[in-house]
């Protein structure tokens, strides 16, 4: 069994909830939005230290498998999914990660937030969500996120 991570644009009501549960919300201006598949493709294409395999319709759902080059048990990996892909890679779409290393998910979401504004990672475990912005340090986010203190990588 693995964790599903839903990625949600930050808005005022979500920011208020995150503050209420003790989370940190950065200052931001303007709306946050979902990434476009084109932005997702570009960010994942920059992961030169990992093997990136892209699957897209009509044969597959719109997905990207990100994994190490050698041993899947000892190297970061995750499966990124574009929700209800409508055929237009320039339109924002909801995304989610099916399992994987939280440190890698934080890294990818941080890079996407440079295009979209702050994004929130919501694990399906009941742990509190975390806000990720383009200026965050992934190691610091990882160290402070309640979800990663349960033994995840």
Phi, psi and omega in degrees: 000140181230176182263139171259135182242111177271137179252126187231136174296143179284132172226176186298319182291321177292321177299318179297317178298314182298319177297319181298328180265011174092009179277167180257133177238120181288160171291136176211156178234147180081166183284150171263154182213167173291153177283158172274154174303327177298317177293320178299314179300315182295313180298314180292329177294340178275356182278069187292342179273001181228157175275125183240119179242121182257134177239136178216162180300160008272348183286328186225165166292162180282105184220158172227122174268125181240124184206165176290168181276346189237278188250110184299334181284334184248002181236150181300147175201159172192165174240115181264133182238139172263123184281128176048056179303128184261006179096351181248107182286354179263356179262139177301141178223149173292147177229161175205156179251133178259096179069187176111183182276121178304326180297322178288319178298316176301317180299313182293314182295323176301315180293322178294326182294340175295334179266329194246350190090178183302139178237154182245131175261124181242105177283150181277015182273349186095352175293156179296147175288168177227139176271135180235128177236167186298337184262003181285153173265119184300319180298320179292318177300313181300317183292332185259350184282123179309318183300324184278351178277003179265014177099003178285163181267000000 
